[in-house]
Amino acid sequence: MLAEISFPIPLRKTFYYLLPEALELEAAPGLRVLASFGKREAVGVLVRVLSEKDADLTRFRELKTITRLLDENPLFPEDALALSAWMAGRWGSPPGLCLGAFYAHAPKEPPPAPPPAPPALPAAAPDLPEIKNLLAALAGKAGAYLLRLAALERRELVYPAVFSAALRAEGAQGLLLVPDLNFIPPLAAALEAVFPGRVGVWHARLTPKKRAEAWAGALAGRFKVLIATRTGVFLPFKDLKLGVMDGEHEEIYKQAEAEPYYHAREVLLKRMAALGGSCLLASPCPSIEAWGAAAGGRLQRFDAVPPAPVSGPGPDVRVLDMAQYPGDILARPLADSLRAAVAAGGQALIIAGRKGYASRLFCANCGWMPRCPDCGPGMTLLKTGAAGGPVLLCRRCGKKDPKPETCPKCAGKVFRDYGAGSQKTQEFVSRLLPGAKVARFDGDVLRGSLKTMRSELDSFSKGETDVLVGTRIALRELGAPRLSLLAFVDADSDLSSADFRASEKAYQAFYGAWRLLGAKGELFIQTREAGHYVFSRLNEMDYPSFADGELAARKDFFYPPFSHIVKARFASYDGNALDAAAADFLRALSFLGAAGDASEILGPVTPPGQEKRKFHSEYYLVKAASEAAAALCLEKAMALPQRQGVKYFIEADPYGF
């Protein structure tokens, strides 16, 4: 007999191995195996057992024998093979990598599960009348639900009640996904009161030993609830009955940096359906995809409206037209209010449009701007690099170059920068408020020293920092006790993009900022597009009304959730080769729309300023009417013959434009 094995490698094929006779009765799909792979031994997953006559062995010179089986039973009670095959078709990653995501953290020899925690008297779940209908639904039959929390700070009360209602059966387990590991400690403390000794955590910054213990504890059923970041959606459980996603609208749930590509929301919904369990998506401002699913009946929606955290009409919202304040980083009304707020003992949160010092550098004489020599986009100016001087950074590929002394085009020596990044804004605020403590929190800080990140957050949360400057990642409930002013320095950074989600992302950010402020707080928004319709929606701060309007617009223009998007980008130094590659793509997808549905292809879209560059780039957007049509488009696009000198970038459900 033969064993067909899948390995977590970026190849779209499986491998055949001889199955020892002694293992034939034990072998079953879903078991991990140890086998010789090249010059090493690797862990793979058994896809199926078959006879030699049923296998195509033309590409195998000789067959190796598997070393041993690593499991007695499959790690996943649901069919991980089917789920990974669906992921591969949905997002186009190699099946081996998709299947490997489920098994990536499984040790070869699972550690013994620690002894059960000593019995403790659990606290009663809080009585929350605003979600009594949701709790009744969770205690009944399995389903998929959408919960709109009017204030995220309520989650420490809501989630213990939710898991208590859904996990009454002995052995039933729950998974809570969070968008930020800083949310884990308070949620763990809240859940520990209800499930003493049976709450586990999972995130990338755990030590290998702690990760192995968390993995084994989930599989053995020791943990009643496991709180995890994005990759927790792939953990094994003994009896998973409820999956909850906190902050469902957060972009961090989309894995787009490396394969396998996926969206944790879609995987969680699919997995809980396969398990026959319940899935709860929770957010104060749900994504339009989730909102549309609720409107279409695929999710049952509940609105939790707890006692308002503010009294009166709420924070004052002021939209500043920056056309009236040319060249200013902070407009005069904002600068004056910032001084007054700090002088009165308040705290302020300033949101810059991007990381770094400035978005671009240009020659004051001829207008030359540096672009990445490797991949083409303009480079961000960082005030200080590793060597202590200013550097240029490509945010796409990570390439760094020193700031030029002279312009390579005209030999000019005077440079100007424009666009205020978080570093430049912090520098400006420090000059504006010389006696105040000003800190910074953005993606660069987050990826750097854990100690530095904790220090900046704790200082602001304890009220020790007067002003925190950051990107939108800083809006994730930092909990400032004296927060009285919040400002967006460059609200146009998203609104001016080609992203069809631009309005949604902007409104979610403004709505979240408004929720953080007290009744007498001030929210400032600086923009050069003061007439944009999003700003007209800020008077009521009514997210359901905005979401309904956005959903109607998505339907009119046939964007998700009414279609499935595939983005195909081509890049080359040879314009003719790029045109030929695009023609190949359009021919391969000529079937689209033949059935009479609304499927279409938009494009080509070329980045601004391309006529001045030697490097050519363009992309197409496929709007497919169904998931099956999108999967077929993805399959055909990825099977295109590669033209020499052309780079191909094929992506499903793009979140970046």
C-alpha positions as CSV (number, residue, x, y, z in Angstrom):
1,M,0.0,0.0,0.0
2,L,1.0,3.6,-0.6
3,A,0.7,6.7,1.6
4,E,0.1,10.0,-0.1
5,I,1.8,12.7,1.9
6,S,1.5,16.5,2.0
7,F,4.4,18.6,3.2
8,P,4.3,22.2,4.2
9,I,6.2,23.5,1.2
10,P,5.4,26.0,-1.5
11,L,4.8,23.3,-4.2
12,R,1.4,22.3,-5.5
13,K,1.9,18.6,-5.3
14,T,1.9,15.6,-2.9
15,F,4.4,12.7,-2.6
16,Y,3.9,8.9,-2.5
17,Y,5.7,6.7,0.1
18,L,5.6,3.0,0.8
19,L,3.5,2.2,3.8
20,P,5.0,-0.6,5.9
21,E,2.6,-3.5,6.3
22,A,2.7,-3.2,10.1
23,L,1.2,0.3,9.8
24,E,-1.5,-0.3,7.2
25,L,-4.3,-0.8,9.8
26,E,-3.2,2.2,11.8
27,A,-2.7,4.7,8.9
28,A,-5.6,7.1,8.3
29,P,-6.0,10.5,6.6
30,G,-5.1,13.4,8.9
31,L,-2.3,11.6,10.8
32,R,1.1,13.1,10.9
33,V,4.0,11.0,9.6
34,L,7.8,11.3,9.8
35,A,9.5,10.6,6.5
36,S,12.7,11.1,4.6
37,F,12.4,14.2,2.4
38,G,15.5,15.1,0.4
39,K,18.5,15.0,2.8
40,R,16.4,15.4,6.0
41,E,13.5,13.9,7.8
42,A,10.4,16.0,7.7
43,V,6.9,15.9,9.2
44,G,4.1,15.6,6.7
45,V,0.4,14.8,6.8
46,L,-1.2,11.6,5.5
47,V,-3.7,12.6,2.8
48,R,-4.9,9.2,1.8
49,V,-3.9,5.5,1.7
50,L,-4.2,3.8,-1.7
51,S,-2.9,0.8,-3.7
52,E,0.0,1.2,-6.2
53,K,-2.4,0.6,-9.2
54,D,-4.4,3.7,-8.2
55,A,-1.4,6.0,-8.1
56,D,0.3,7.8,-10.9
57,L,4.0,7.0,-10.3
58,T,5.4,8.3,-13.5
59,R,7.4,11.1,-11.8
60,F,8.8,8.9,-9.1
61,R,12.1,7.0,-9.8
62,E,11.9,5.1,-6.5
63,L,9.6,5.1,-3.5
64,K,10.9,5.7,0.0
65,T,9.2,4.2,3.1
66,I,7.7,6.4,5.8
67,T,9.7,6.3,9.0
68,R,6.7,6.2,11.5
69,L,3.4,7.6,12.4
70,L,3.4,10.4,14.9
71,D,-0.2,10.3,16.0
72,E,-2.6,7.5,17.0
73,N,-5.6,9.7,16.1
74,P,-6.1,12.7,13.9
75,L,-5.4,16.0,15.8
76,F,-8.6,17.7,14.4
77,P,-12.0,16.2,15.0
78,E,-13.2,18.2,12.0
79,D,-11.8,17.5,8.5
80,A,-8.6,19.6,8.4
81,L,-7.9,18.2,4.9
82,A,-11.1,19.5,3.5
83,L,-10.7,22.9,5.3
84,S,-7.2,23.3,3.9
85,A,-8.3,22.4,0.4
86,W,-11.0,25.1,0.7
87,M,-8.4,27.6,1.9
88,A,-6.1,26.7,-1.1
89,G,-9.0,27.4,-3.6
90,R,-10.2,30.5,-1.7
91,W,-6.9,32.3,-1.5
92,G,-4.6,30.5,-3.9
93,S,-1.9,29.3,-1.6
94,P,-0.3,25.8,-2.1
95,P,-2.4,23.1,-0.4
96,G,0.6,21.9,1.5
97,L,1.1,25.3,3.2
98,C,-2.6,25.6,3.9
99,L,-2.7,22.1,5.6
100,G,0.6,22.9,7.3
101,A,-1.0,25.9,9.0
102,F,-3.1,23.5,11.1
103,Y,-0.1,21.4,12.1
104,A,2.6,24.1,12.1
105,H,3.0,24.3,15.9
106,A,2.4,20.6,16.7
107,P,5.6,19.2,18.3
108,K,6.8,15.8,17.1
109,E,6.3,14.4,20.6
110,P,3.4,16.3,22.2
111,P,4.3,17.2,25.8
112,P,2.2,15.5,28.5
113,A,-0.7,17.6,29.5
114,P,-0.2,19.2,33.0
115,P,-2.4,17.9,35.8
116,P,-5.8,19.5,36.1
117,A,-5.9,22.7,38.1
118,P,-7.2,22.3,41.7
119,P,-10.9,22.8,41.9
120,A,-11.9,26.4,42.6
121,L,-15.2,28.1,43.1
122,P,-16.1,29.9,39.9
123,A,-17.6,33.3,40.0
124,A,-21.1,33.7,38.6
125,A,-21.2,35.2,35.1
126,P,-22.4,38.9,35.2
127,D,-26.1,39.6,34.6
128,L,-26.2,41.6,31.3
129,P,-29.8,42.3,30.2
130,E,-28.6,43.9,27.0
131,I,-27.4,40.6,25.6
132,K,-30.0,38.2,27.1
133,N,-31.3,37.3,23.7
134,L,-27.8,36.4,22.4
135,L,-27.1,34.3,25.6
136,A,-30.4,32.4,25.0
137,A,-29.4,31.7,21.4
138,L,-25.9,30.5,22.4
139,A,-27.4,28.2,25.0
140,G,-29.7,26.7,22.4
141,K,-28.7,25.3,19.0
142,A,-25.5,26.1,17.2
143,G,-25.4,29.1,14.9
144,A,-23.5,32.1,13.5
145,Y,-23.9,35.4,15.2
146,L,-22.9,39.1,14.9
147,L,-22.7,41.2,18.0
148,R,-22.4,44.9,17.9
149,L,-20.9,46.2,21.1
150,A,-21.5,49.9,21.6
151,A,-18.3,50.1,23.6
152,L,-15.4,47.7,23.5
153,E,-14.6,48.2,27.2
154,R,-17.7,46.1,27.9
155,R,-16.1,43.0,26.5
156,E,-14.5,42.1,29.9
157,L,-18.1,41.6,31.1
158,V,-19.7,40.3,27.9
159,Y,-17.3,37.5,27.1
160,P,-17.4,35.7,30.4
161,A,-21.2,35.7,30.1
162,V,-21.1,34.5,26.5
163,F,-18.7,31.6,27.2
164,S,-20.7,30.6,30.3
165,A,-23.9,30.4,28.3
166,A,-22.4,28.4,25.4
167,L,-20.0,26.0,27.3
168,R,-22.3,24.5,29.9
169,A,-21.7,20.9,28.7
170,E,-18.8,19.1,30.4
171,G,-15.7,19.2,28.2
172,A,-17.0,21.9,25.8
173,Q,-14.3,24.4,24.9
174,G,-14.2,27.9,23.5
175,L,-11.7,30.0,21.4
176,L,-11.5,33.8,21.7
177,L,-9.5,35.5,19.0
178,V,-8.2,39.0,19.7
179,P,-6.6,41.5,17.4
180,D,-3.8,42.6,19.8
181,L,-1.9,40.6,22.4
182,N,-2.2,43.6,24.8
183,F,-5.9,42.7,25.1
184,I,-5.1,39.2,26.4
185,P,-4.2,40.0,30.1
186,P,-7.4,41.8,31.1
187,L,-9.6,39.3,29.2
188,A,-7.7,36.4,30.7
189,A,-8.3,37.8,34.2
190,A,-12.0,38.3,33.5
191,L,-12.4,34.8,32.2
192,E,-10.3,33.2,34.9
193,A,-12.8,34.4,37.5
194,V,-15.5,32.3,35.7
195,F,-13.3,29.3,34.7
196,P,-10.6,29.2,37.4
197,G,-7.4,27.4,36.3
198,R,-8.9,26.6,32.8
199,V,-8.0,29.7,30.7
200,G,-5.1,29.5,28.3
201,V,-3.3,32.0,26.1
202,W,-1.7,31.7,22.7
203,H,0.4,34.3,20.8
204,A,3.7,34.7,18.9
205,R,5.6,36.0,21.9
206,L,5.2,33.0,24.1
207,T,8.4,30.9,24.7
208,P,8.5,27.6,22.9
209,K,7.8,25.8,26.1
210,K,4.7,27.9,26.8
211,R,3.5,27.5,23.3
212,A,3.9,23.7,23.5
213,E,2.0,23.7,26.8
214,A,-0.8,25.8,25.4
215,W,-1.1,23.6,22.3
216,A,-1.2,20.4,24.4
217,G,-3.7,22.0,26.9
218,A,-6.1,22.9,24.1
219,L,-5.8,19.4,22.5
220,A,-6.3,17.6,25.8
221,G,-9.3,19.6,26.8
222,R,-7.6,21.1,29.8
223,F,-8.5,24.6,28.8
224,K,-12.1,25.6,28.8
225,V,-11.3,28.8,27.0
226,L,-8.2,29.7,25.0
227,I,-7.5,33.4,24.2
228,A,-5.3,33.7,21.0
229,T,-4.2,36.1,18.3
230,R,-4.8,35.3,14.6
231,T,-3.0,32.0,14.3
232,G,-5.1,30.5,17.1
233,V,-7.8,29.8,14.5
234,F,-5.7,26.7,13.5
235,L,-5.2,25.3,17.0
236,P,-6.4,21.7,17.8
237,F,-9.2,21.3,20.4
238,K,-10.8,18.3,22.0
239,D,-14.3,19.6,21.8
240,L,-14.5,23.2,20.4
241,K,-18.1,24.5,20.6
242,L,-17.8,28.2,20.4
243,G,-15.4,30.5,18.4
244,V,-15.5,34.2,19.2
245,M,-13.7,36.9,17.2
246,D,-13.2,40.2,19.1
247,G,-12.8,43.3,16.9
248,E,-13.9,41.5,13.8
249,H,-13.4,44.5,11.6
250,E,-9.6,44.7,12.3
251,E,-7.4,44.3,9.3
252,I,-4.9,42.3,11.3
253,Y,-7.1,39.2,10.9
254,K,-6.2,39.1,7.2
255,Q,-2.9,37.2,6.6
256,A,-1.4,38.8,3.5
257,E,2.3,39.0,4.4
258,A,3.3,35.4,3.7
259,E,1.6,32.2,2.6
260,P,-0.7,30.6,3.4
261,Y,-3.0,33.6,2.7
262,Y,-6.3,33.6,4.6
263,H,-8.7,35.7,6.6
264,A,-9.2,34.4,10.1
265,R,-12.9,35.4,10.1
266,E,-13.7,33.2,7.1
267,V,-11.7,30.3,8.4
268,L,-13.3,30.5,11.8
269,L,-16.8,30.6,10.3
270,K,-16.0,27.6,8.1
271,R,-14.3,25.7,10.9
272,M,-17.2,26.2,13.4
273,A,-19.7,25.1,10.8
274,A,-17.7,21.9,10.1
275,L,-17.6,21.2,13.9
276,G,-21.3,21.9,14.4
277,G,-20.5,24.7,16.8
278,S,-21.3,28.3,17.2
279,C,-19.4,31.3,15.9
280,L,-19.7,34.9,17.2
281,L,-18.2,37.9,15.5
282,A,-18.1,40.9,17.8
283,S,-17.2,44.5,17.0
284,P,-18.5,48.1,17.7
285,C,-18.2,48.7,14.0
286,P,-18.4,45.4,12.1
287,S,-16.9,45.1,8.6
288,I,-19.3,45.6,5.7
289,E,-18.7,42.0,4.8
290,A,-20.1,40.8,8.2
291,W,-22.8,43.5,8.1
292,G,-23.9,42.2,4.7
293,A,-23.8,38.6,5.9
294,A,-26.2,39.6,8.7
295,A,-28.4,41.5,6.3
296,G,-28.6,38.4,4.1
297,G,-29.5,36.1,7.0
298,R,-26.1,34.2,7.1
299,L,-25.4,35.8,10.5
300,Q,-28.0,36.6,13.2
301,R,-27.3,40.1,14.4
302,F,-27.6,41.4,18.0
303,D,-27.0,44.9,19.1
304,A,-25.8,45.3,22.7
305,V,-26.3,48.9,23.8
306,P,-25.0,49.1,27.4
307,P,-25.3,52.2,29.5
308,A,-23.6,55.1,27.6
309,P,-20.1,55.7,28.7
310,V,-20.6,59.4,28.2
311,S,-23.4,61.8,29.1
312,G,-24.8,64.5,27.0
313,P,-24.3,64.8,23.2
314,G,-20.8,63.3,23.3
315,P,-17.4,64.6,22.2
316,D,-17.1,67.7,20.0
317,V,-16.1,66.7,16.4
318,R,-14.2,69.3,14.3
319,V,-13.2,68.7,10.7
320,L,-10.3,71.1,9.7
321,D,-9.9,71.9,6.0
322,M,-6.1,72.0,5.6
323,A,-6.4,74.1,2.4
324,Q,-6.8,77.0,4.8
325,Y,-3.6,76.1,6.7
326,P,-1.0,75.4,4.0
327,G,2.3,73.9,5.2
328,D,1.1,73.3,8.8
329,I,1.6,69.9,10.4
330,L,-1.1,70.9,13.0
331,A,-3.6,73.5,12.1
332,R,-3.8,76.5,14.4
333,P,-7.1,75.5,16.0
334,L,-5.7,72.0,16.8
335,A,-2.4,73.4,18.1
336,D,-4.2,75.8,20.4
337,S,-6.6,73.1,21.7
338,L,-3.7,70.8,22.3
339,R,-1.9,73.4,24.4
340,A,-5.0,74.1,26.3
341,A,-5.8,70.4,26.9
342,V,-2.3,69.6,28.2
343,A,-2.2,72.7,30.3
344,A,-5.5,71.7,31.9
345,G,-4.1,68.3,32.9
346,G,-5.6,66.3,30.0
347,Q,-3.9,63.8,27.7
348,A,-3.9,63.8,23.9
349,L,-3.6,61.1,21.3
350,I,-2.4,62.2,17.9
351,I,-2.8,59.9,14.9
352,A,-0.4,60.4,12.0
353,G,-1.2,59.0,8.5
354,R,1.9,56.8,8.4
355,K,5.1,55.6,10.1
356,G,8.4,57.3,9.7
357,Y,9.5,60.9,9.5
358,A,7.9,62.0,6.3
359,S,6.1,60.2,3.5
360,R,8.4,61.6,0.7
361,L,11.6,63.5,0.0
362,F,12.1,65.7,-3.0
363,C,14.7,67.9,-4.5
364,A,13.9,71.6,-4.0
365,N,15.5,72.5,-7.4
366,C,14.1,69.9,-9.9
367,G,11.5,67.9,-7.9
368,W,13.3,64.6,-8.2
369,M,12.0,62.0,-5.7
370,P,13.8,58.8,-4.6
371,R,12.1,55.5,-5.6
372,C,13.1,52.0,-4.6
373,P,15.5,50.6,-7.2
374,D,14.3,47.1,-6.5
375,C,10.5,47.3,-6.6
376,G,9.6,50.9,-7.7
377,P,7.5,52.7,-5.0
378,G,8.6,56.0,-3.4
379,M,10.7,55.6,-0.3
380,T,9.7,56.9,3.2
381,L,12.1,59.2,5.0
382,L,13.2,58.0,8.5
383,K,14.8,60.6,10.7
384,T,17.3,58.2,12.3
385,G,18.5,54.8,10.9
386,A,20.7,52.2,12.5
387,A,23.8,54.3,11.9
388,G,22.2,57.4,13.5
389,G,21.6,59.4,10.3
390,P,18.4,59.8,8.2
391,V,17.7,56.9,5.9
392,L,15.2,56.1,3.1
393,L,13.1,53.0,3.6
394,C,11.0,51.1,1.0
395,R,7.9,50.0,2.9
396,R,7.2,47.3,0.3
397,C,10.5,45.3,0.2
398,G,12.3,46.7,3.2
399,K,15.3,48.1,1.3
400,K,17.2,51.0,3.1
401,D,19.4,53.6,1.5
402,P,21.1,56.6,3.1
403,K,19.6,60.0,2.5
404,P,21.4,61.4,-0.6
405,E,23.8,64.3,-0.2
406,T,23.1,65.6,-3.7
407,C,20.3,65.1,-6.2
408,P,21.3,62.5,-8.8
409,K,19.3,64.4,-11.5
410,C,20.5,68.0,-11.1
411,A,23.2,67.8,-8.4
412,G,21.2,70.1,-6.2
413,K,21.9,69.9,-2.5
414,V,18.7,71.2,-1.0
415,F,15.9,68.7,-0.2
416,R,12.5,69.2,1.2
417,D,10.1,66.6,2.7
418,Y,6.4,66.5,2.8
419,G,3.7,64.5,4.5
420,A,4.0,64.1,8.3
421,G,4.8,60.7,9.5
422,S,4.7,59.7,13.2
423,Q,8.3,60.6,13.8
424,K,7.9,64.1,12.3
425,T,4.7,64.7,14.2
426,Q,6.3,63.6,17.5
427,E,9.1,66.1,16.8
428,F,6.7,68.9,16.1
429,V,4.6,68.2,19.2
430,S,7.7,68.1,21.4
431,R,8.6,71.6,20.1
432,L,5.1,72.9,20.5
433,L,4.9,71.6,24.1
434,P,8.4,71.7,25.5
435,G,7.4,70.9,29.0
436,A,5.2,67.9,28.1
437,K,6.1,64.2,28.0
438,V,5.6,63.1,24.4
439,A,5.8,59.4,23.4
440,R,5.4,57.5,20.1
441,F,3.6,54.2,19.3
442,D,3.5,52.8,15.8
443,G,4.3,49.7,13.8
444,D,8.0,50.3,14.1
445,V,7.8,50.4,17.9
446,L,5.5,47.4,17.9
447,R,8.0,45.3,15.9
448,G,10.9,46.4,17.9
449,S,11.7,45.9,21.6
450,L,8.9,44.4,23.6
451,K,10.2,46.3,26.6
452,T,10.0,49.6,24.8
453,M,6.5,48.9,23.5
454,R,5.2,48.0,27.0
455,S,6.9,51.1,28.4
456,E,5.2,53.4,26.0
457,L,1.8,51.9,26.4
458,D,2.0,51.6,30.2
459,S,3.2,55.2,30.5
460,F,0.2,56.5,28.5
461,S,-2.3,54.2,30.2
462,K,-1.2,55.2,33.7
463,G,-1.4,58.9,32.8
464,E,2.3,59.5,33.0
465,T,2.6,60.5,29.3
466,D,0.8,63.7,28.2
467,V,0.7,63.1,24.4
468,L,1.0,59.9,22.5
469,V,1.8,60.1,18.8
470,G,1.1,57.1,16.6
471,T,-0.5,55.5,13.7
472,R,-4.0,54.0,13.8
473,I,-2.7,51.0,15.6
474,A,-2.7,53.3,18.7
475,L,-6.5,53.5,18.6
476,R,-6.8,50.0,20.0
477,E,-8.1,51.0,23.4
478,L,-5.0,52.2,25.2
479,G,-7.0,53.3,28.2
480,A,-5.8,56.8,29.0
481,P,-7.4,58.0,32.2
482,R,-7.2,61.8,31.3
483,L,-7.8,61.6,27.5
484,S,-9.5,64.8,26.4
485,L,-8.2,65.4,22.9
486,L,-7.8,63.1,19.9
487,A,-6.6,64.2,16.4
488,F,-6.1,62.7,13.0
489,V,-3.2,64.7,11.4
490,D,-3.8,63.3,7.9
491,A,-7.2,61.8,7.4
492,D,-6.7,61.7,3.6
493,S,-4.1,58.9,3.7
494,D,-6.8,56.3,3.3
495,L,-9.6,58.3,1.8
496,S,-7.5,59.2,-1.3
497,S,-6.5,55.6,-2.0
498,A,-8.0,53.3,-4.7
499,D,-9.2,50.9,-2.0
500,F,-13.0,50.4,-2.2
501,R,-12.9,49.9,1.6
502,A,-11.4,53.4,2.1
503,S,-14.6,55.0,3.4
504,E,-15.3,52.1,5.7
505,K,-11.8,52.1,7.2
506,A,-11.9,55.9,7.7
507,Y,-15.3,55.9,9.4
508,Q,-14.4,53.0,11.7
509,A,-11.3,54.9,12.8
510,F,-13.2,58.1,13.5
511,Y,-16.0,56.1,15.3
512,G,-13.5,54.2,17.4
513,A,-11.7,57.5,18.3
514,W,-15.0,59.1,19.3
515,R,-15.8,56.2,21.6
516,L,-12.5,56.7,23.4
517,L,-13.3,60.3,24.4
518,G,-15.3,61.6,27.3
519,A,-18.3,63.9,27.1
520,K,-16.2,67.0,27.0
521,G,-13.5,65.6,24.7
522,E,-12.5,67.0,21.4
523,L,-12.0,65.1,18.1
524,F,-10.1,66.9,15.4
525,I,-9.8,65.6,11.8
526,Q,-7.4,67.3,9.4
527,T,-8.2,66.8,5.7
528,R,-7.9,68.4,2.3
529,E,-11.2,66.6,1.2
530,A,-13.6,68.3,3.6
531,G,-16.4,67.7,1.2
532,H,-16.1,63.9,1.3
533,Y,-19.4,62.3,2.3
534,V,-17.8,60.4,5.3
535,F,-17.4,63.7,7.1
536,S,-21.1,64.4,6.7
537,R,-21.8,61.2,8.6
538,L,-19.8,62.3,11.7
539,N,-22.6,64.5,13.2
540,E,-24.7,61.5,14.4
541,M,-21.9,58.9,14.9
542,D,-24.5,56.3,14.0
543,Y,-22.6,53.3,12.7
544,P,-25.6,51.2,11.6
545,S,-26.8,54.0,9.5
546,F,-23.4,54.4,7.9
547,A,-23.0,50.6,7.4
548,D,-26.4,50.4,5.7
549,G,-25.5,53.2,3.3
550,E,-22.1,51.7,2.6
551,L,-23.7,48.3,2.0
552,A,-26.1,49.8,-0.6
553,A,-23.2,51.5,-2.4
554,R,-21.2,48.2,-2.4
555,K,-24.2,46.5,-4.0
556,D,-24.6,49.3,-6.7
557,F,-20.9,49.0,-7.6
558,F,-20.7,45.2,-7.2
559,Y,-18.1,45.0,-4.5
560,P,-17.8,42.6,-1.6
561,P,-19.9,41.2,0.0
562,F,-21.8,41.0,-3.3
563,S,-18.8,39.9,-5.3
564,H,-15.4,38.2,-4.7
565,I,-12.3,40.1,-5.7
566,V,-9.1,38.8,-7.3
567,K,-6.3,41.3,-7.9
568,A,-3.7,40.6,-10.6
569,R,-0.6,42.9,-10.7
570,F,2.1,42.7,-13.3
571,A,5.5,44.6,-13.1
572,S,8.4,44.7,-15.5
573,Y,11.1,47.0,-17.0
574,D,9.9,45.8,-20.4
575,G,6.6,47.5,-21.3
576,N,6.0,45.1,-24.2
577,A,6.5,42.1,-22.0
578,L,4.1,43.5,-19.4
579,D,1.5,44.1,-22.1
580,A,1.9,40.5,-23.3
581,A,1.5,39.2,-19.8
582,A,-1.7,41.2,-19.3
583,A,-3.1,39.9,-22.6
584,D,-2.4,36.3,-21.4
585,F,-4.3,37.1,-18.2
586,L,-7.3,38.6,-20.0
587,R,-7.5,35.6,-22.5
588,A,-7.4,33.1,-19.6
589,L,-10.3,34.8,-17.9
590,S,-12.4,35.5,-21.0
591,F,-15.0,33.0,-19.7
592,L,-15.9,35.5,-16.9
593,G,-19.4,36.8,-17.2
594,A,-20.4,34.3,-20.0
595,A,-23.1,32.9,-17.7
596,G,-24.8,36.3,-17.8
597,D,-23.9,37.3,-14.2
598,A,-22.4,40.6,-13.2
599,S,-18.8,39.4,-13.2
600,E,-16.3,41.8,-14.7
601,I,-12.7,42.8,-14.9
602,L,-11.6,46.4,-14.1
603,G,-8.3,47.8,-15.4
604,P,-5.6,48.2,-16.2
605,V,-4.9,50.6,-13.3
606,T,-1.4,52.2,-13.3
607,P,0.2,54.0,-10.4
608,P,0.5,57.8,-10.6
609,G,3.8,59.1,-12.0
610,Q,4.6,55.9,-13.9
611,E,5.3,57.7,-17.1
612,K,8.5,59.1,-15.4
613,R,9.8,55.7,-14.5
614,K,11.6,52.9,-16.4
615,F,9.8,50.4,-14.2
616,H,6.3,49.6,-15.4
617,S,3.4,48.3,-13.2
618,E,-0.3,47.8,-13.6
619,Y,-3.1,45.8,-12.0
620,Y,-6.5,44.4,-12.8
621,L,-9.4,43.8,-10.4
622,V,-11.6,40.8,-11.1
623,K,-15.1,41.1,-9.6
624,A,-16.5,37.5,-9.6
625,A,-20.1,36.8,-8.9
626,S,-19.5,33.7,-6.7
627,E,-16.8,32.1,-4.6
628,A,-16.5,29.2,-7.2
629,A,-16.0,31.7,-10.0
630,A,-13.4,33.6,-8.0
631,A,-11.6,30.3,-7.2
632,L,-11.5,29.4,-11.0
633,C,-10.2,32.9,-11.9
634,L,-7.5,32.5,-9.2
635,E,-6.6,29.0,-10.5
636,K,-6.3,30.2,-14.1
637,A,-4.4,33.3,-13.2
638,M,-1.8,31.4,-11.2
639,A,-1.4,28.8,-14.0
640,L,-0.4,31.4,-16.5
641,P,2.9,30.8,-18.3
642,Q,5.5,33.2,-16.8
643,R,6.8,35.8,-19.3
644,Q,10.5,36.4,-19.0
645,G,11.2,39.6,-17.1
646,V,7.7,40.0,-15.7
647,K,6.7,39.7,-12.1
648,Y,3.3,38.3,-11.3
649,F,1.4,39.1,-8.1
650,I,-2.0,37.3,-7.8
651,E,-4.1,38.0,-4.7
652,A,-7.6,37.1,-3.5
653,D,-9.5,39.5,-1.3
654,P,-6.9,42.2,-1.4
655,Y,-6.8,44.6,1.6
656,G,-4.0,46.7,0.2
657,F,-4.1,48.9,-2.9
